């Protein structure tokens, strides 16, 4: 993981924003990540590689994650962030944010 930024609130809480291009599961299970921001690109991409785990851990059907990512990439004329929070108790992740990919319609 490569650290991109450290954010601090007025109350002294700190959050690290880091970049990685591998699998999220080992990091989530080790308690090293609580949210995942991922591009909506599919196939051989971070979303494609992690979608099954995200669906399991968050308790959100894989088909729903795919449909929202496709909508954000193919149909949304605006730059959109789609936040999905965990629906499963015991989830390692609090949620996932689907961010518009560089090939998204909004960037045309």
N, C-alpha and C positions, 0 to 999 in steps of 0.2 A: 504494500500500500504506500502511496505517495501522498504526503500531506499537502493539501492545497491552501487551507486556511484554518485559523482558530477563531471561533466566534465567542464573544463573551457578553453576557447580559448585564444589565445595570445591577442585578442582584448577585453577581459574581459567579453565575453558572457558566461553564465552558463547554463548548462543543467543537469537536474536530471534524473538519470536512476533508475527506481523503479520497483518492482515486485508486481504483484497482480494476484490472480487466479480467479477473479470474472468476471462480465460483464464489458465491456469497455464502453458501451453506457452512463451510468450516468457520468462517468469521462470525456468523450469526450464532452458531452453536457454542463458540468459545466466548460469547458475550462481548465481542469486539465491535459490533455494529448494531444499531437499533432501527435504522431506516436506510432505504436503498433508493437512490435516484438513478434511473436508467433511461437510455434513449429508446424510443419506440421502434427502432429497427429490429427486424425479426431474422430468423434463420441462424446463421453462424455469427451471432452477436451476443453481447452480455445478456440481453433479454431472452433470446432464444436458449442460451445455455442455462439460464436460471429460472425460467418460467415454471417448470414443474415443481421446483422447490418452493418458489414464491406461492404458488397455488396451495400446496400442502401446508406450509407454515402459516400463511395468512387466513386459510379457510375460505379462499375465493376461487371459484371455478376457473380452471385454466382457459376455458373458452371465453370467459368474461374479460380476463386480462388481455387475451389476444384481440378480442373485439374492440376494447377501448384503445389499445395501442394502434390498431389498424385505423380506427376513426381519427385518432390524433395525427397520424402520419399521412393518411390519404385524403381525408375529407375536411378537416378543420382548417378554415381560412385564417385563423388566428394562432399566434404562438400560445400554446396551452400547456399547463402542467396539470396532470390528473393525479390526485392523491387518493390512494386506497389504504384504508386503515385495516388492521388485523380484525378478523371476525372470529378468531379462534382463541379460546383461553389457553394459555400455555405457549402461545406463539413466541418465538425468539425475536421476531421483528415487530416493530410497532406499525410499520406500513411500508409502502413503496410509492415513489413518485415517478410517473411516466412522463418523460420530457420529450418534446418534439425533436425528431431526428433532423440531421442536416438535409436529408432528402425529402422532408415533409412539405406538403402543399403550401403551408404558411410561409415558406421561404422563397416561393416562386416570384 
